[in-house]
């Protein structure tokens, strides 16, 4: 898999952009539960009041609050954080707080930083709760003499002092003039200290906001404006974050799709170019069905992996790690729940993968097998019907199909376990969080919104593991595909162009010479050709004949370097073919293979296949020589008549004639006819050979044939038997001297016809 990752280097920039977008998406997704928590905690429970340090507070109330803070904090509040605004002097603020028209108020300085605000919140929260608690306790304690006796001594002394003041004197105004105020403040604060100390800063702030809310109501604000304003504000931020996350998701999906498609395109191009450079030796190593599977199915697996990888492999860790930090920040005491859930999920994933991974490797081999059987069935349909073996082929296909299906079902059944297990874990975690969180809320150790946010962070963490598990599901199969693609890309062709090539000179003589050539197929025990030596001269036809399997096709395949000789030399124009560039060598050869092949297109495109710039006159001349004019004339569209894939809409003889026309249009110095007349009738064969004499009189012709009548007039006939030359000469000479030739000749024609 890592070997293919180097192909992603070309896409570093878009991948980096995707990572940045994924980071932004993850941050937006992680921020949403926190804002949801604020809506619950602040918007609903606190009535929209964010801070215990009030935005605006009446001077009388501020004087009361400042009685319960130390002198340094009081000095800072009055000098640095709040400004006294006399009644009726701020018309803009008065619209928001109407009572400012009648009372002096303190207005908060807008430049207070977050750290300072947190410190002020703590001080004001204690002051608000102390003042509120004191007012409540005084109302209850003044009703009975026994309650008054339970007051701290310092408070009892103050109450005696307060009783001497005029009736309408506010108790907090009396405190401000009380001479032993420090002791009184400590006594009153001590009454509530134990309860306040058990609350964390968040709970302390939440408890105090109820009193702050009442202060805002006393200043003329409405409850709806306080609560709705905050909820709309936070809701708007959440909407923007959601839209930003959605935009990032769309952009990342677009980038991932384009990167994956481009990588797939590049890999297919590289595989195709590599395969196009393979010699027959490499084709023998990889079956055609396997190469098709590797170019299509295997690369598709890589493409799918890259799409998921770009979208998830970066996003999931950011979301998971970020979720852990956010969750711990919300409630460190419940972090063990997430740890347990993650361990359970990892255990499930490891168990599933240990079972499924070996099956992924088997699946690709079974896909190869299914492709092979399907290809053989489709290409050999006429033979199957002719021998009435449809039932056997159906069983063969059914076996390959069922093997793949069984393996696929097994893998999917194993993988399908993950989703219900994940759902079970998620629901179980939700229940545990609610159970534990409810107890903490009851003990005032946690806010409801924080518990809900913690629950969402837990789900995000588990979802990140689920996303990673999906990646790990795809990675094993894609890894198998990557190995198979790498096998093709890393296979070095055995036939290479020379580092310092030679070139044909202008006007060279296309003499083809075999000097003691021996050739063995890779892995074969015995040579296919042994000590072959002969020369094919320009202007002459050199025919090669022999029994089936004698090495005729192997011999001519060595000339264009479809294989390289194991020993000896093949020279063209005095140059060893191994010292020539393959393109330059094959440019000199017009080749008609034993198994003819036409390409989908038109008759004209097939004839012009080797010479795209050939004129219509040259195309018609080549067709005339190949006896293919009648094919063109019988088609209504003429040269524009369609040829289907593989030439399936023309007969075998028509295929051969069009293939010969394709080679003749090239006007090559050397022509190789590998049993190219086998599908022609005797008349067409004779007419074709006569026409060839006129158009190829200066070319070197090598003619592989089974028919004696086709090669009788050749200037030189090579007789092969078991990979060796057992006869060489003209037809008449071989009839006298070569038993193998005599056996072939007399099996086809009578003595009178051979003479």
N, C-alpha and C positions, 0 to 999 in steps of 0.2 A: 504493500500500500504506500509506503514511504517513497518508493521509487517513482510513483506517479505524482506525488506531491510536488516534485520539481517542475511539473508542467503548469502548476498554479502560479509560478513566479511572474508570468506575464500579466497576471491579474492582481498583483499586490495592491495597486492603488484603489481599485473598486472594492477589494476586500477590506482594506483599511477604512474606507468611507463607510462600509457596511458595519464594521466594528464600532465606529464612532456613533452611528445611528442606533445600533443595538444598545450601546451604553446609555444613550439618551432615552431610549425606549424603556430600558430597565429602571433607570432613575425615576422616570415618570410613573411607571407601574408600582415602584416601591413607595413613591410619595403618596399615592392614592389612599392606601389604608390609614396613613397618618392623618390625612385631611378628613377622612371619614371619622376617625377618632375625635378630631376637633369638633366636627359637627355634633357628635353625640355628647361629648364632654362639655364643650363650651356652648354650642348652639342650642342644645336641648336642655342639658342639666344646669348649665350656668346662665341660661337665658341670654346668651350672646355676649356675656361679659368675659373678656379675655384675662384681664389682670386685676389683682387686688389693689395695685397702685392706681387710683382712679384718674381718668382723663380730666374730669372736673369734680371739685368737691367744695361744698359751702365752707366759708371761713369758720363758722361755729363748729362744724363737724371736724374740720382739720385741726382746730385747736384741741378738741377732745382726743383725737387720735394721737397727736404729738405728745400728749401727756404720758403715753405708754411706750415711747421710744427713747433711746439714750440721747444725751445732749448732742453728741457728734452727728448722729443720724438726723436729728431734728434740724441742726444747723445746715447740713447738706441739702435736706429737703427744701428748706425755705430759701436757700441761696442759689442752689444749682438746678433743682429739678422742677420747682413750681414757681409760678408768678402770680401775685395777687392782682386780681382784676376787680376794680370797684364796680358797684352796681350800675348798670345802664351804660357802661363805657365800651362794650364790644357788641355791636349790633349783629355781626355775623354769627358769633357764638350764641347770641341770645335767641336766634331762630331755632337753634337745636336744643338749647336749654332755656326756656322762657323765664324761669325764676331768676336768672342772672340780671334781669331788669330791676329786681327788688333787693337782691342780696349780693354782698361781696363774695367772690369765689376765688379759689385757687385753681389755675389752669396748668396742666402738665406741659413741661418743656418737650418739644417735638424731637430734640436731639439725643434722647436717652438711648444708649446702646443696649443690646440684648442682655449682656452680663449684668449691667447695672440694674436693668429692669427686673431681672430675676431676684436680685438682692432686695430691691424695693418691694417686690411682691411679698417676699417672706416677712419683711418688717411690717408692711401695711396689713398683711393677712393676720398676723398676731394682734396688731393693734385693733383692727376691725372686730375680730372675734372676742378680744378682751373687753372692748367697749360694749359690744352687743351683749356678751355674757354678763357683764357687770350690771347693765341696765335691767336685764331679765331677772337676775338674782336679787337686785334691790327691790324690784316690784314684789317679789314673793317674800323676801325676808322682812320687809317693813310691816307685813301684815301680822306677824306674831312676835312677841317679846323673846320667846325661846329661840327663834331663828336668829334674832339679833345677837343673842348671847353666844352663838356659835361662830360669829364673825371673828377674823383675826383682830388682835388687840389694836393694831395701828388703824384698822378700818373702824373699830368701835370708837376710838378717839376722834376720828374724822367725822363720824356720824354725829357725835356730840357737838363738834364745831359747826357742822352743817345745819344742825337744828337751831342754832343761834342766828342763822342768816335769814334775811327776808324770805317770805313764802315763795315768791316767784323767781328766786335765784336758781339758775341751772346748776345741777350738781357738779358738772365738769368745769363750770366757771368758778365755782367754789374751790374745786381742787387746784385750779391754777393759782389761787391766792393762798392756798394752805401752806404753812411754813415748813411742815415736815413731809413734803410731797415725795421725796425719794423713798422713804419707808412705806408710805401709802401705796406708791406705784408697785413696789416689790410685793407688798401684801396682796394687792388685787391681782397682779400677774400670777402670783403663786397659786391663787385659787383655780386657775385654768391651765397652768403650765403642764401638769401631768397629762391631761387629755390632749393638749395641743402637741406635745412632744411625741405622742404616738403616731401622729399623722405625718406622712411624707410631704414634701414641698408641693406636689401636685394636688394632693387631697386637701392640704392646708389652703392652697389658693382657691380650690373649688368651693370649699366651705365658706370662705370669705366673700366670694363673688355674690352670694345671695344678699349680703348686707350692702355691697357696693351697688347692686342692682336697685335696691330700695332707695339708695341715695340719688341715683339717676332719675328714678321715678319722682322723688321729692323735688328734683330740679326741673321737672316738667316733661321729661321724656316719656314716651308710651312703651309699654311692654312689647308690643308688636314691632315697633321700629327698632328696638334693641336686638330682639331675637332674629327677626327676618333679615335685617341688614347684614348681620354676621353670617347667617346661613346662605344668603345669596352671594355674599363675597367669597366664602369658601367653596360654595357650589360652582361659582364661575371659574375659580382656579382649577377645580377638579375637572370641569368640562374642557378647559384649555389643555390640561395635562393629558386627558383622554384623546383629544384631537391630535395632540403632538405625538402620542404613542401610536395612534392609528396611522398617522402620516409616516412615521419611522417604519412601522410594520410594512406598509405598502412599498416604500422605497427599498427596504432591505429585501423584500420578496422579489422586486424587479431586478435588483442587482444580483441576487442569488440566481435567479432564472437565467439572466444574461451570462453570468460567469460560467454556470454549469453548461449552458448550451454551447458557449464558445469553447470551453474545455472539451466537451464531447465532439464538437466539430474538429478541433485540432487533433484529438486522439484518433478519430476515424480517418482523418487525412494522413496522419503519420502511419497508422496501421496499413492503410491502402497503399501508400507509397512504399512502405517496407515490403509488403506482399508483392507489389508490382516488380520489385527488384529481386525477388526470390528466383532461384534456379529450380529446376525440377526436383533437385535433392531436397530443398526446403519444403516444397509442396508435398513430397512424400512423407515428411515428418508431421505436417499438420493436415488433417483431412479437410476437404472443402467445407463440409458441414460445420466443423469446429471453427474454421476461419470466419464463416458467416455468423456463427453465434458470438464469437469474440468481437466482431465488428459491430454487431447490433445489440444483442441482449447484454453482454458484459459491459459495454460502454454505457448503455442505458442505466445499468446498476450504479456505475461511477457517477453519472449525471445526477441521478436521484440522491445519491449520498451527498454530493457537493451542495445541492439545493438545501437539503436538511442541515448540512454541516454549517453553512454560512448563516442560516437562520437560527440555529439552535446551539451549536457547540460553543459559540461565544456568549450568546444571550443567557443560556441556562446557568453557567457558573456565576455570571454577574448577578443574576436574579437570586440564585441560591445563597451566595456569600453575603450579598446586600441584605437579603431577607433575614439571615442569621443576626447580623448586627442590629437591624431595626427591631427584631423580635426581642433580643436581649435588652435593648434600650427600653422597650415597653415593659418587660417583666423578666428580670434576670432569674427570679425564683422559679419560673416555669420553663426555663430553657432545657431542662432534662427531658421534657416531653418530646421536643423536636429531635433530640439526640436518639431517643428510643425509636422514634418513627424512622429516622434515617437508617439506623442499623437494621431494622426489619426490612426496609426496602432494598438495601444493599444485599442482604442475605437472599432475598427472593430473586433479585437480578442475577446474582452469581450462580444460583441453582439453575435458573432457566437457561442461562448462557452455556453452562457446562454440558447441558443436554442438547441444546439446539445447534451450537457451532459446528460440530462434525457433520450434521445433516446439511448445512449450507454448502459445504464443499461437495457433497454428493449430488446436490440439486443441479449444479452447473454441468456436471458430467451427464446427468440424466437429460438435461436440456439438449446437450450435444447429441445424445443418442436419439432423442425424439426427432431432432432436425435431420439427422442422418436417415432415419427410416422414412420420414416424410418426403425428403428429397428423392430418395431411391424410388418410392412409390409413384411420385408425380412424374419423374423423368422416365420411368420404365413402365408407364401405364399400359402401353400397347402390348408389350411383352407379357405383362401380367394377365391381360385379357386373352391374349392368344393362347396362353397355357392354362387359362381358367384357374388361376391361383389366387383369385380375389379373397377367398376365405382365409388362406394361409397368411396373406399380407395384412388382412384386417386383424388377425390374431397377433401378428408381429407388432403392428402399430398399437393395438390395444394393450399389449404387454408393456411396451415402452411408455405409453401414456399413463397406464395404471401405476407403474413404478414411480414416475414423476409425481403423479397425484397423491399417492400414499405418502411419499416423503414430504410433499408440500403440506398435506393435511397434518402430518405428525408435527412439523415445525410450527404451523399455525395454531394447533391445539396447545402446544407448549407455550407459545407466545401469548395466546389468549388468556392464559392464567394471570398474566401480569395486571390486566385492567381491573378485574374484580378484586384482586389482592390490593391494588393501589386504592380502589374505591373503599374497600374495607378499612384500610389503614387510615385514609383521610377522614372517614366518618368516625372511626374510633378516636382519632386525635381530636376531632371537633368536640366529641363528648367529654373527653378528658379535660380539654381546655375549659369548657363550660363548667364542669364539676369543680375543678381546682380554682378557676377564676371567680366563680360565684362565692366560694368561701373567702377569698381574698377581698372581694367587694364588700362582703358582709362585715369583714374586719377592718374596713376603710383603708386597706393596704393597696387597693387597685381601683381604677375608674372603669366604668362599663365600656366606654369607648376604647380604652387601652386593651381591654380583654378582646373586643371585637377585632381591633387592629392586629393583635397578637395571633388571633385565629386566622386572619387573612394572610399574615406573613408565614404562618406555618403551612398554609395551603400553597403559597408561592414557592416555598422551599421544597415541598414535596413534588410540586409540578416541575420544578427545575430538575429534580432527580428523574421524574418520569420522562422528561424531554431527553435527558442524557441516556436513559435506558432505551429510548427509541433509536437514538444514534447508535448505541451498542448493538441493537438488533440488526441495523443495516450494515454496520461496519464489517462483521464477519463475512457476509455474503459479498459485499463490495470488495473486500480484501481478496476473496477467491477470484473475483472477476479481474481485479488489478493484477494479480499474479499471472493470470492467463493472458492479459494484454501485454504485460511486461515480457512474457515468454516470446511473443511475436516481435516486439520492438527490440529485444535484446538478441534475437537470433541473427547472427552475422551471416550474410550470404556467402556461400563457398565460391561463387564466381564473381570476381571483382575486376574492376578496370585497373590496368597497370598504372603505377605511379608515374612512369615515364613512357607514355604510349608512342607507338609508331603510327604512321599515317600512309594511306594509299597515295601514290603519286598520280598525276594526271596521265591518262592513257595507259595505265597499267594493264597487264594481261590477267584476266580472272581465272587463272589456273588453280584448281583445287587439288591439293596433294595430301595424301595420307602416308606418313612415314612410320612404319612399324607401330601402329596405334593399338594400344590395349586399354580396355575400359571395364571397370567393375562398378556395379551399383553399390551404394553405401550399405554395408552390412552383409553383402552377398559373399558366399563362400568361393564361387568360381567367377571368372571374368565373363562378361556378356560378349565382348569382342576380344580377339586375340591376334596380335601381329598383323594388323591390316595395313597393306601398302598398295596404293594405286594413285593415278593422276587423272583428273577430269579436265579435258582441254576445252578452251573456248570454241564455239562453233560446232561442238559435238555434243551428242547425247550419251551420257554414261548411265546405263541402266543397272539396277540392283535387284536381284531376284533371289528367292530362297524360300524354304518352307516356313511355316508359321513358327515364330519364336527363334528364328535364326539370327536376328539382330539387325534387320534392315532399317527399321525406324530408329533404333538406337544409334546406328551409324550416321544417318543424316542429321539427327538431333545434336551431334557433336559439332557440326559445322557452324551453326549460329550460336554455339556455346550455351545450349540449354543444359548441357552437362559439360564438364571438362574432362579431357582424357586422363586416364590414370598413368599412362606411359606413352611415349612417342610424341609425334607432332602432327598437327594439321596446319598446312600452309595455304594461304590465298595470296596469289601474286608474289609468292616468295616470302611472305610475312607470317609468322606464327600467329594464329588467331588470338592467343592469350596475350599478345603484345599490342592488340588493337582495342580501342574503346568499343564497348558493346554496341552503342548506338551507331557508330561508324561501320562496324562489321555488318550489323543487321540491315543497314541502309543499302548494302550491296546485294541483298538476298531477297528474292521473291519466293515466299514460302507458302505452300498449300499443304496443310497438315492432313494426316490420315483421317482424323475425325473432323469434318468440316464444321465451321461455326460461323453463323451470320449474326449480326447485331440488329436490335430493334431500330427501325428507321425506314429508309426507302432503299430501292434498288440502287439508286445513284449514290447515296451516302455509303452504302456497303462497298461499291466498286471503288469509290474515291477514298476509302478508309486510310490507305497508306499514303495517298497524295491528295490532300484536300484542295489543292489549287489546280487539279487536272481540269482541262477543258471538256465540254460536252462531247466534242469530236473525239478526243482521246478516250473518253469513257465508252463511247459507242464502238470505237475501234477495238478496244480490249474485249468488249462483249461479243463482238463479231468473231474475233479469234477464238474465244472460249465457247463458241457456238451457243451463246446466251441471248442472241437477238430475238429469237422466237419467244423467249420468256418475257422480254420487254414489250414486244408487239402484241402479245395476247392479253396484256394488262391494259385496261382502259386508260389508266393514269400514266402509262409508259414508265419512264425512269422514276417518276414520283410515286410509283406503286409502293404501298406499305409492306414492310417485312416485319413479321412479328418476332418476339423474343426467341432466339435460337433458330430462327428460320422455320418455325413450325408450320407456316402456311405455304411452304413450297416443298416439292418432292426431294428425295435424296439426290437424284441426278441433277436437278435444278440448283440445289445447294452447291454441288461440286462445281458446276459450270460458273456460277456466280463467284465462288471462291477463287477459281482459276482466273476469271476476269479481274478480280481484285488484285491478284499478284501480277498479272500482265500489265495493268495500268501503271504499275510502279516502274516499268522499264528498267529492271535491275540487270546487272551483269551476270548474276547467277540465279538460276531457278531450281528450286527443290520441289519435286512433285512426289509426295509421300502417299503412294497408292491412291492418287487423286482421280483416277479414271475408273475405279471399281464399280461405280454406280451408273456408268454410261453404257449405252448399247454399243454394239460393234460399229455401227455406221457412224454414230456421233464420235466415238473414239477415233475412228480413222480420219474423219474430217478435221477433228481437233488437232491431231498430230501433224496433218498436212499444213494446217494454218499456222501451227507453232513454228514449223521450219522456216516460214517466210518472216515472221515477226521476231523470232529469237535466234536468227542465224549467227549472230556474233556473240551470243551468250553461252555460258557454260550451263548445261542442263544435267541435273541428277534426277533420275526417274526411278522411283521404287514402284514395282508392279508385281501383280500375281499372274497376269495374263501374258502368255508368250507372244500373242499377236500384238500386244502393246509395245514390246521391246525388240521385236525381230529386226527392225531397221536401225537399232542403236549402233553407233560406231564402236562402243565398248560396253560389254556386259560383265558385271561382277556377280558371281554366284557364291552365295553364303550358305554355310551349313554349320550349325552349332557355334556361331560366332567366328568362324574362320573362312577365309577365301579358299574355295575349292575349285574355282574356275574363273578364268579371265580371258576375254576375247570377243570375237564377233559371234553372231548366231550360228553361222556355218561351222566356225572353228569349234565352238562348244558342243555342237551336235556330234562332232567326231571325237572330242577329247575328254568331255566332262560327263561322267555317269549321272551325277546329281541333276545337271541341266537336262540330260536326255530323259531322265525319269519324269521331270516336271513337264517337259515339252510333249512327250508322247502321251501323257495323261490328259492333255488338253486338245491336241490337234493330231490329225493323221499325217503320215509320212509325206503324202502329196501336198498337204497344206503347209508343211514345214519346209519343203524344198524351195 
